């Protein structure tokens, strides 16, 4: 999936991309990996992840 400029915010596009690649019970790529893969800022990546956590679709585990 390519994140594009347009009317839909990048963090929402990334949210959809994470959902598409996520495997239940397994970790998603790190923030740093997502930043490099999609050429996005850390803030954009964190916003997408925080939205997924708030929606109950992801769970954060510190130190992993």
Secondary structure, DSSP 4 states (H G I P E B T S, - for coil): -----SSS-HHHHHHHHHHHH--TTSPPPPHHHHHHHHT--HHHHHHHHHHHHHTTS----TT-
